Amino acid sequence: MHSLPVLNLETATFDCSFGRGCDGICCRNGRPPVTPAEAKTIKKLMPRIVDRLLPAARKLVEKAGFLSNRVKAGHKMLRVVDGWCVFFNEGCVLHSLGAEDGESYQYKPSVCALFPLDYDEHHRWYVRQWRYKGEDWDLFCLNPKNTKRKASDSLAAEIALAEKMEKATKRGKKK
């Protein structure tokens, strides 16, 4: 059981169908913000990453870096090439690399690792669903009618990661 309060967890449904009819559409033009700590981690891994990138993404990253000058939530955003995140190549390169190293989410920007969890302006966690809290991203995986699978089951890893992040944030405030 989870201790993280999630507003709509009891009613939300979600089932990531990547590789089962979904080609990773959440990585298409997503442009997630990347914290300085996340950027530092990715930069350190770049020698292991570049050979895994698609040719156009590799060319862009080698020329201009993986962060754009666009800002969201106070942080620079990942670059996009040909409509896709530069780290997308038949799935997330950062996810694959993390899985090889023992924890699939460890190198991904937190926004990506937590998807579809998010928090509102009052820092209350919720599962993104069509039209819930004004959700306008019409991904089929965010349609509550797309699956009967309870988000409380399918998002166990994401909820655990959010709990871990919350604890780390609280520890940081105590220092």
N, C-alpha and C positions, 0 to 999 in steps of 0.2 A: 504494500500500500504506500501511497505517496503522501508526504506531508505538505507539499507545495499546493497552496490554494489556487485552483484554476476555475474561473467563473462558470464556464459552460461545460466542464468536463463530463458531467453526468449525462448530458444530452448530445454532445458533439460526437460525430462519427468521422473517421479518417482511415484511409488505407493507401499508402504510397504504392502506386502501381508502376513505378519505373521498371522498365524491362518487360512489363506485362500490358503493353498497349500505350504506355507513356514513354516518350523519348527524352524526358528530363525538362519538360516545358518550364518548370520553375527556374531553370538556369538561363532561360531565354530572356534577354533584356532585363534581368533581375537587378543587376548593379547593386549588390549589397554594400553597406558601409563596412569598413574594416578599421578596427581600433589600432592604435599604434603598436600595442603588444602583439596583436594578430599579424600585422604587417611585418614586424620584426621576425616573427616565427617563419612566415612564408618566405621572406627574403633569405633567411638562413638555409632554407630547403631548396632554393632555386636551382642549385646545381643538379639536384635529383628530379626536379620538376620539368625543366625545359625540354628534355628529350621526349617527354610524354605529351607535350602540347601539340595541337594541330598546327600545321605549317604557318598559317596566317596568324594564329595566336602567338606562336613562338617569335615570329618576325616582329610583331607589335611589342611584345614584352621585352625582347632584347633591345629594341630601339627606344621605347618610351617608358618601360616599367609596367607593372601590373596594376598600379593605382592610377586612376584618372584624377583630374583636378575638380571633378564634380564632388559635391559634399552632401551627405545625408546624415541626419542625426549627429552632426558635428564632426563626422569622420569622412575621409576620402573614400571613394567608391571603387570597386573593382572595374577594370576596363572590360569592354565588350568588343568583340570583333565578329563581323558577319552575323550580328544579331545574337550572339551567344557569349556567355561569360568566358573570359580567356582561359579559364581552368576546366572548361567542359571539353571532353573528348570521349564520347560514348559513355558518359557518366562523369562524375567529378574527379579530377586528377587528385585533388587534395584529400578527398574521401578515400580513394583507393590507396594512396600513399599512407594515410593514417591507419587504414585497416592492415596494411602490410607491417606496420610498426606497432600493432597491438590495440589501437583504439581509433576507430574510423572517424570520429568527430574531432580529433585532437588538433588538426591543422586547418580546419574549415573556419571561415568567419562565423562568429556566434549566431548571427542572423540566419545563416544557412543551416547550421547544425541544429538549431532549435525549430526550424520550420516544421509544422505550421503554428507552433506556439509563438505568442507575442504578448506584449503587455500594453495596457492603455495608459492614458495620461496620468492616471492615479497609481501607476505601477501595479496594476492588478493583472495577473496572467489570464489568458484565454486562448482557446483554440480557434484559429481563423476558419470561418465558415462563410458561405455566400450570405451577404447582407447582414451578418452579425456584426454589430458595432460599425456599420457602414462599409463593410468589406466590399470592394469593387473589383478585385482581381477575380476574374471568372474562370479560374482553373477548375477543371472537372473534379479534381481531388478535394477541392474545398466545398463541393456540393454535398450537403448532408444526405441527399438521396442517392449518391453514388455508391455508398456501401452501408451495410448494417454494422460493420465492425466498430466497436466502441473505441473512441480516441483514448480512453483510459487504458486500454490494452495495447493498441497499436503505437502509442506514443510513449511507452514506458521509458525508453532510452532518452528521449528528448526531455521528458519531465525530470528524470534523474539528473541530466546535465543542467537543467534550469535550477534545480535544487542546489546542486554543487556550486553554481555561479552565485546564487543568492547567499549561500553560506560564506563564500569567499568575499563577497561585497560587504557583508556584515562584519567579517573579521577585519577587513581593511578600514572600516569606519571606526573600529574600536582602537586602532593603533594611534 
